[in-house]
Amino acid sequence: MSGGETINGVPVTEEQISAWAAEAEVGYDVDALKRRGRGRPGRGAEPAQVVALRLTTEELAALDARAAQEHKSRSELIREAIAAYAA
């Protein structure tokens, strides 16, 4: 596979793609998929709220650099910064 595609940092191989295609051709248990639920998993007992945030190009670049350095997502880094500020 070209482009170095990854899922959660793990390279996607041609063998994995073939296995996914074979699985899809056999078919999926629709009832099991529906039980799994939709969307991202919750972060707590109550639904989380999405908050929009505007950042400059420089702020975003600094955030991304720090997130990469700490092997975290932007969201993780922002949540940690808010928790530290609120403490």
C-alpha positions as a Markdown table, in Angstrom:
| # | Residue | x | y | z |
|---|---|---|---|---|
| 1 | Met | 0.0 | 0.0 | 0.0 |
| 2 | Ser | 1.4 | 3.4 | -1.0 |
| 3 | Gly | 1.3 | 6.5 | 1.2 |
| 4 | Gly | 2.2 | 4.8 | 4.4 |
| 5 | Glu | -1.4 | 4.6 | 5.6 |
| 6 | Thr | -1.8 | 3.7 | 9.3 |
| 7 | Ile | -4.6 | 3.0 | 11.8 |
| 8 | Asn | -3.7 | 4.0 | 15.3 |
| 9 | Gly | -0.1 | 4.2 | 14.2 |
| 10 | Val | 0.0 | 0.7 | 12.8 |
| 11 | Pro | 0.8 | 0.4 | 9.1 |
| 12 | Val | -2.0 | -1.0 | 7.0 |
| 13 | Thr | -0.7 | -3.9 | 4.8 |
| 14 | Glu | -2.1 | -5.4 | 1.6 |
| 15 | Glu | -2.7 | -8.6 | 3.6 |
| 16 | Gln | -4.9 | -6.7 | 6.1 |
| 17 | Ile | -6.9 | -5.1 | 3.3 |
| 18 | Ser | -7.4 | -8.5 | 1.7 |
| 19 | Ala | -8.6 | -9.9 | 5.0 |
| 20 | Trp | -11.0 | -7.0 | 5.5 |
| 21 | Ala | -12.4 | -7.5 | 1.9 |
| 22 | Ala | -12.9 | -11.3 | 2.6 |
| 23 | Glu | -14.7 | -10.5 | 5.8 |
| 24 | Ala | -17.0 | -8.0 | 4.0 |
| 25 | Glu | -17.7 | -10.5 | 1.3 |
| 26 | Val | -18.9 | -13.1 | 3.8 |
| 27 | Gly | -21.1 | -10.5 | 5.4 |
| 28 | Tyr | -21.6 | -8.9 | 8.8 |
| 29 | Asp | -23.9 | -9.6 | 11.7 |
| 30 | Val | -26.0 | -6.5 | 11.5 |
| 31 | Asp | -27.6 | -7.0 | 14.9 |
| 32 | Ala | -24.2 | -7.2 | 16.5 |
| 33 | Leu | -23.1 | -4.0 | 14.8 |
| 34 | Lys | -26.3 | -2.2 | 16.0 |
| 35 | Arg | -25.7 | -3.3 | 19.6 |
| 36 | Arg | -22.2 | -1.8 | 19.5 |
| 37 | Gly | -23.6 | 1.7 | 19.3 |
| 38 | Arg | -22.7 | 4.6 | 17.1 |
| 39 | Gly | -20.1 | 7.4 | 17.5 |
| 40 | Arg | -17.2 | 7.8 | 19.7 |
| 41 | Pro | -17.2 | 6.1 | 23.1 |
| 42 | Gly | -18.2 | 8.3 | 26.1 |
| 43 | Arg | -15.7 | 9.9 | 28.4 |
| 44 | Gly | -17.8 | 9.6 | 31.5 |
| 45 | Ala | -21.3 | 8.9 | 32.9 |
| 46 | Glu | -22.9 | 11.8 | 31.2 |
| 47 | Pro | -22.6 | 12.8 | 27.5 |
| 48 | Ala | -19.6 | 15.0 | 26.7 |
| 49 | Gln | -20.1 | 18.4 | 25.1 |
| 50 | Val | -18.2 | 19.5 | 22.0 |
| 51 | Val | -16.7 | 23.0 | 22.3 |
| 52 | Ala | -15.4 | 24.9 | 19.2 |
| 53 | Leu | -12.1 | 26.7 | 19.7 |
| 54 | Arg | -10.4 | 29.1 | 17.2 |
| 55 | Leu | -6.6 | 29.0 | 17.1 |
| 56 | Thr | -4.1 | 30.9 | 15.0 |
| 57 | Thr | -1.8 | 29.1 | 12.7 |
| 58 | Glu | 1.0 | 29.5 | 15.1 |
| 59 | Glu | -1.0 | 28.3 | 18.1 |
| 60 | Leu | -2.1 | 25.2 | 16.2 |
| 61 | Ala | 1.4 | 24.5 | 15.0 |
| 62 | Ala | 2.7 | 24.7 | 18.6 |
| 63 | Leu | -0.1 | 22.5 | 19.9 |
| 64 | Asp | 0.5 | 19.9 | 17.2 |
| 65 | Ala | 4.3 | 19.9 | 17.9 |
| 66 | Arg | 3.7 | 19.4 | 21.6 |
| 67 | Ala | 1.1 | 16.7 | 21.0 |
| 68 | Ala | 3.5 | 14.9 | 18.7 |
| 69 | Gln | 6.3 | 15.2 | 21.2 |
| 70 | Glu | 4.1 | 13.7 | 23.9 |
| 71 | His | 2.5 | 11.1 | 21.6 |
| 72 | Lys | -1.0 | 12.5 | 22.3 |
| 73 | Ser | -3.8 | 13.9 | 20.3 |
| 74 | Arg | -4.7 | 17.6 | 20.2 |
| 75 | Ser | -7.8 | 16.8 | 22.3 |
| 76 | Glu | -5.9 | 15.0 | 25.0 |
| 77 | Leu | -3.4 | 17.8 | 25.3 |
| 78 | Ile | -6.1 | 20.5 | 25.5 |
| 79 | Arg | -8.0 | 18.5 | 28.2 |
| 80 | Glu | -4.8 | 18.0 | 30.2 |
| 81 | Ala | -4.1 | 21.8 | 30.0 |
| 82 | Ile | -7.6 | 22.7 | 31.1 |
| 83 | Ala | -7.4 | 20.2 | 34.0 |
| 84 | Ala | -4.1 | 21.7 | 35.1 |
| 85 | Tyr | -5.4 | 25.2 | 34.9 |
| 86 | Ala | -8.5 | 24.4 | 36.8 |
| 87 | Ala | -6.6 | 22.6 | 39.6 |
